[in-house]
Amino acid sequence: MAIIITDECINCGACEPECPNNAIYEGGIEWSMLDGTTLTGTYLLEDGSQVDVKAKQSPVSDDYYFIVPDKCTECVGFHEEPQCAAVCPVDCCVPDPDRSETEETLLGRKERLHL
């Protein structure tokens, strides 16, 4: 499962610097696949669309910090647990119940993001 940030987020920002994939953004901020990765060219998102890795994408949330699911690996391959959840003072970084992913899937994503 990718991690999501719930609407209980207090916008403290503690989670953002902890993410090894640069998958966490402040609400309202555009993001790109290139941010914090070694990607080049285009990237196939899990919804099947191809994006230029440099292209800015719309924010997932305008109101509070958010995690880009296509960049989240739950810290698999980096840490023993998701670092965003470990540092969140209000426990709003939780597994996304709508995205069940295996450790193999998460490790594959890590390998694609960090060549």
C-alpha positions in Angstrom: 0.0 0.0 0.0 1.1 3.5 -0.6 0.8 5.9 2.3 -1.7 8.7 2.3 -2.0 11.8 4.4 -5.4 12.3 5.9 -7.3 15.5 6.2 -6.3 15.5 9.9 -2.9 16.9 8.8 -1.9 20.0 10.7 0.6 21.1 7.9 3.6 20.9 10.2 5.9 19.6 7.4 7.7 17.1 9.6 7.1 14.4 7.0 8.4 16.1 3.8 12.2 16.0 4.5 12.0 12.4 5.7 10.8 10.9 2.4 13.6 9.2 0.5 11.6 9.4 -2.8 10.7 13.1 -2.5 7.0 11.9 -2.8 5.6 14.4 -0.2 4.6 17.9 -1.1 3.0 20.8 0.6 -0.6 21.3 -0.3 -1.2 23.3 -3.5 2.4 22.6 -4.8 2.8 21.2 -8.3 5.0 18.1 -8.4 7.0 16.1 -11.0 8.4 12.6 -11.2 11.9 14.1 -11.6 11.9 15.7 -8.1 14.3 13.8 -6.0 14.8 10.9 -8.5 17.3 10.0 -11.2 14.6 9.6 -13.9 15.0 10.8 -17.4 12.6 11.0 -20.4 9.1 9.7 -19.8 7.6 7.7 -17.0 4.6 5.3 -17.1 2.3 6.2 -14.2 0.2 3.4 -12.6 -2.9 4.8 -14.2 -1.4 3.9 -17.6 -0.5 7.5 -18.7 3.0 8.5 -19.8 4.4 11.7 -18.5 7.5 13.7 -19.1 9.5 13.3 -15.9 10.1 17.1 -15.9 6.4 18.0 -16.4 4.7 19.6 -13.5 1.6 17.8 -12.3 -1.4 19.1 -10.4 -1.4 18.9 -6.6 -3.1 15.9 -5.1 -4.4 18.3 -2.3 -4.6 22.0 -2.1 -5.3 22.1 1.7 -2.7 19.9 3.3 0.5 17.9 2.6 0.1 15.0 0.2 2.0 12.0 -1.0 2.3 11.2 -4.7 1.3 7.5 -4.9 3.5 6.9 -8.0 6.5 7.9 -6.0 5.7 6.3 -2.6 7.5 3.1 -1.8 6.6 3.1 1.9 10.3 3.5 2.5 10.8 -0.2 1.4 14.5 -0.6 0.5 15.4 2.4 2.6 14.0 2.0 6.1 12.2 -0.5 8.3 9.0 1.6 8.4 7.5 4.5 6.5 9.4 7.6 7.8 6.5 10.0 7.3 4.4 7.9 9.7 7.2 7.6 12.2 7.6 11.4 12.5 4.0 12.5 12.1 2.8 14.1 15.4 -0.9 13.5 14.7 -0.7 10.0 13.1 -2.2 11.1 9.8 0.2 9.3 7.5 -1.5 6.0 7.1 -1.7 3.1 4.6 -4.0 3.8 1.7 -6.8 1.2 1.9 -7.5 1.6 -1.8 -3.9 0.7 -2.9 -2.7 -2.7 -1.9 0.9 -3.2 -3.1 3.3 -6.0 -2.5 6.9 -5.5 -1.2 8.0 -6.7 -4.6 6.0 -3.9 -6.3 7.4 -1.3 -3.9 11.0 -2.5 -4.4 10.4 -2.3 -8.2 9.2 1.2 -7.9 12.3 2.1 -5.8 14.5 0.7 -8.5 12.8 2.6 -11.3 12.9 5.9 -9.3 16.6 5.6 -8.3 18.6 4.1 -11.2 
